[in-house]
Amino acid sequence: MTATPETGANLFPAGTVEPDYVLDEALDTDAAGAFDAVSETDREHWMRARRFVQEDLLPVIAEHWDRSEYPLDLVRRLGELDLLRDGVAVDGYEAMSKTAAGLISMELSRGDGSIATVSGVQGGLAMRSIAMCGSEEQRQRWLPRMATGELLGAFALTEPTHGSDSVSLETRATPVDGGWLLNGEKKWIGNGSMGGITVVWARSDEDGQVRGFVVPQESEGYTGTTIRGKLALRAIHQAHLRFDGVFVPEENALPAARSFRNTADVLFATRISVAWGAVGHAQACYETAVQYTGQRVQFGRPLAASQIVQERLARMLSELTQIQLLVARMTEREETGRLTAEQASLAKYTSTRTARSIAANARDLMGGNGILIENRVARHFADIEALHTYEGTETVQALIIGRGITGISAFA
């Protein structure tokens, strides 16, 4: 007969059943008051994102991430709550400051990296490309439907053989009667296989300059293959794209996208958002470590009662506070048009490096439980690796910073 609490409590060793840890409560982590001066309007955007994370996202995201499923219902919910556009101006929507957009990015990342990436791709890259480089007719045609999540958007710059060296992209755009023919390939394109539209950056055969085009994904010759086997960002589908003589009508060419400088302007506008995302990931890992060490009992007391654990939590909070202050300050500069490329790179470089350190510490503090997806840190631990790479690798960011320090470009 198997002993149970009812039939054999005295035979069932006390303490062998692990408790259900509560690890996803939102804690006050702003030790230096980095966000005390946030306006009421910006705070409302932030708290709307937090409610989404706590009520809609956290209860289900671990299973989606584990199964590599793209939760489109959550994407539609993001649209309903106006959490998709990363501050891009859209008729019918209230203005959203860069601080509000950053706080949303931070909060979504605190919930899950894949969902934050959805917003980063949809609003930060695809919508922003159309807003910055498109005509008024193009903005009216696509942006409202993208803001609601009804129409998904992708941003196709990276190629299989041109990642960090994106300026050397080789996808070709050949002028023909009534438009252009696209030929080439792109890789790591979020939303690129979801049936929406893709902003494609290609080199014109006419003048050798990089141009931007909006391509419906049902276009003949467009193939989007979802990339499988990822160890990070598993709840968003990224694609390998192939353009085999894809015809794009002239009306879908972005009139203000006529050089790689225009592409770089879009990327510059999103770099601080990535830094905010790193802060959100770091916050999630720190929160989880605080809650776990308070509930996990070893050697007859909670882990949090140990001096070494308290020192490590203090170190994590110190690191988190530094990047909170950094992104808040850099965003102030962005709001007033004073942010430089080197400063944006410094924010991204520092924030993702620091988030990696906090995630590693949190994972270690949780022991074996730290590698379980259900315990939150494992997802963030993996997703930070992707965040550390996209929108410019650590090395590329360091070279941009180094160029600012020395006045010498180390790029080939």
Secondary structure, 3 states (H helix, E strand, C coil): CCCCCCCCCCCCCCCCCCCCCCCCCCCCCCCCCCCCCCCHHHHHHHHHHHHHHHHHHCCCHHHHHHHCCCCHHHHHHHHHCCCCCCCCCCCCCCCCCHHHHHHHHHHHHHHCHHHHHHHHHHHHHHHHHHHHHCCHHHHHHHHHHHHHCCCCEEEECCECCECCCHHHCCCEEEEECCEEEEEEEEEEEECCCCCCEEEEEEEECCCCCEEEEEEECCCCCEEEEECCCCCCCCCCCEEEEEEEEEEEEHHHECCCCCCHHHHHHHHHHHHHHHHHHHHHHHHHHHHHHHHHHHHCEECCEEHHHCHHHHHHHHHHHHHHHHHHHHHHHHHHHHHCCCCCHHHHHHHHHHHHHHHHHHHHHHHHHCHHHHHCHHHCHHHHHHHHHHHHHCCCCHHHHHHHHHHHHHCCCCCC
